[in-house]
């Protein structure tokens, strides 16, 4: 089964979304003081450091999934694109992250997490600039099930925005404000 490859417009849109989400994330964490990176608003919440670790791990995982994607045997559901774009960053709907992307203390500082993310994001963008036939490759996403590789890259962009919003939520908590000296 073949689907038309992603168009130049789709590629441009994807790269713009990846750039936009990178900037949102970097802006969100730029003002986080070291004293507040481990703050958890509630015991079951992740800290900003843990969210940053998850972002870096998930970014790498999605890149690898796209890179190693299998050939698709079903037509693309283009409605999924809009669902991802419009709802992917929505924090009203909670998803349980796969265990392999849970924070485990892989990096000790926020700067290390950010550097790991930036390295993975740069590699992802470089790959996606020239990748062909992303619509003809299938990825098994842990929350959405089978999606094409182009859609997985859309998820990659929106995932970072989603967790940037989570960091903003943490930054608005009383525990964060106390730790940050606000």
KEDODREN-850981 format. One line per field, with one value per residue (C-alpha): residue number from 0; residue in three letters; x, y, z. Coordinates in steps of 0.05 Angstrom, whole numbers. Layout:
N
nr: [NUM_...]
rest: [ALA_...]
u: [X_...]
v: [Y_...]
w: [Z_...]
***
This chain:
182
nr: [0_1_2_3_4_5_6_7_8_9_10_11_12_13_14_15_16_17_18_19_20_21_22_23_24_25_26_27_28_29_30_31_32_33_34_35_36_37_38_39_40_41_42_43_44_45_46_47_48_49_50_51_52_53_54_55_56_57_58_59_60_61_62_63_64_65_66_67_68_69_70_71_72_73_74_75_76_77_78_79_80_81_82_83_84_85_86_87_88_89_90_91_92_93_94_95_96_97_98_99_100_101_102_103_104_105_106_107_108_109_110_111_112_113_114_115_116_117_118_119_120_121_122_123_124_125_126_127_128_129_130_131_132_133_134_135_136_137_138_139_140_141_142_143_144_145_146_147_148_149_150_151_152_153_154_155_156_157_158_159_160_161_162_163_164_165_166_167_168_169_170_171_172_173_174_175_176_177_178_179_180_181]
rest: [UNK_UNK_UNK_UNK_UNK_UNK_UNK_UNK_UNK_UNK_UNK_UNK_UNK_UNK_UNK_UNK_UNK_UNK_UNK_UNK_UNK_UNK_UNK_UNK_UNK_UNK_UNK_UNK_UNK_UNK_UNK_UNK_UNK_UNK_UNK_UNK_UNK_UNK_UNK_UNK_UNK_UNK_UNK_UNK_UNK_UNK_UNK_UNK_UNK_UNK_UNK_UNK_UNK_UNK_UNK_UNK_UNK_UNK_UNK_UNK_UNK_UNK_UNK_UNK_UNK_UNK_UNK_UNK_UNK_UNK_UNK_UNK_UNK_UNK_UNK_UNK_UNK_UNK_UNK_UNK_UNK_UNK_UNK_UNK_UNK_UNK_UNK_UNK_UNK_UNK_UNK_UNK_UNK_UNK_UNK_UNK_UNK_UNK_UNK_UNK_UNK_UNK_UNK_UNK_UNK_UNK_UNK_UNK_UNK_UNK_UNK_UNK_UNK_UNK_UNK_UNK_UNK_UNK_UNK_UNK_UNK_UNK_UNK_UNK_UNK_UNK_UNK_UNK_UNK_UNK_UNK_UNK_UNK_UNK_UNK_UNK_UNK_UNK_UNK_UNK_UNK_UNK_UNK_UNK_UNK_UNK_UNK_UNK_UNK_UNK_UNK_UNK_UNK_UNK_UNK_UNK_UNK_UNK_UNK_UNK_UNK_UNK_UNK_UNK_UNK_UNK_UNK_UNK_UNK_UNK_UNK_UNK_UNK_UNK_UNK_UNK_UNK_UNK_UNK_UNK_UNK_UNK]
u: [0_28_5_29_94_90_88_138_83_75_150_153_95_128_196_162_124_188_224_165_161_236_232_171_208_274_237_197_257_304_280_279_329_371_337_269_285_267_202_140_74_46_81_53_75_141_190_215_280_240_196_259_289_225_225_296_285_219_250_304_254_208_267_289_217_213_282_266_193_165_129_54_0_-58_-78_-62_-117_-106_-156_-105_-58_-109_-124_-49_-40_-102_-101_-30_-10_-76_-62_-136_-126_-75_-33_10_80_111_156_218_210_198_250_304_358_395_419_433_420_370_426_445_372_366_431_407_341_376_422_363_320_376_386_311_305_365_336_266_292_310_269_224_158_144_71_90_121_84_102_67_54_41_-20_-48_-32_-9_8_50_120_99_46_97_140_79_70_144_131_67_96_147_93_50_106_125_54_65_128_88_37_93_121_53_52_64_120_157_148_176_236_249_245_186]
v: [0_67_136_199_222_283_347_405_444_388_386_461_459_403_438_503_465_432_500_533_478_482_556_549_497_535_599_561_532_591_625_563_573_513_517_500_445_389_420_376_412_346_280_245_301_303_359_405_365_301_332_356_286_256_306_288_213_216_260_209_152_185_200_127_104_148_127_53_56_-2_3_19_-26_20_88_151_180_254_272_247_305_356_319_320_393_418_372_347_401_399_384_370_300_260_205_156_159_92_65_70_146_156_198_155_206_197_270_307_379_416_440_367_350_411_394_322_349_400_346_299_355_378_306_298_362_344_276_303_356_302_241_217_179_190_178_108_88_65_78_48_106_86_132_138_69_64_130_146_172_243_241_216_276_321_287_301_375_376_332_385_439_395_387_461_475_424_462_527_494_474_545_572_527_553_503_529_602_588_550_603_658_693]
w: [0_-18_1_-32_1_44_4_8_44_95_105_114_164_202_206_228_283_307_309_344_397_409_421_467_509_513_532_585_620_611_675_720_777_800_868_836_786_835_861_856_866_892_908_845_798_762_777_722_719_711_656_620_624_597_539_520_525_486_433_421_422_371_325_328_315_253_230_237_215_176_110_118_92_104_76_115_158_146_200_251_229_252_316_333_313_349_410_419_468_506_579_595_569_609_580_617_590_572_626_582_578_653_688_720_736_669_674_739_717_676_630_615_599_554_518_506_479_434_406_392_363_316_293_282_242_199_185_170_122_73_93_38_40_114_97_74_140_202_275_335_382_455_462_392_363_291_258_198_208_188_242_292_276_288_355_369_361_401_456_473_474_519_569_564_588_644_665_665_711_759_756_779_840_910_921_859_878_947_920_867_919_885]
***
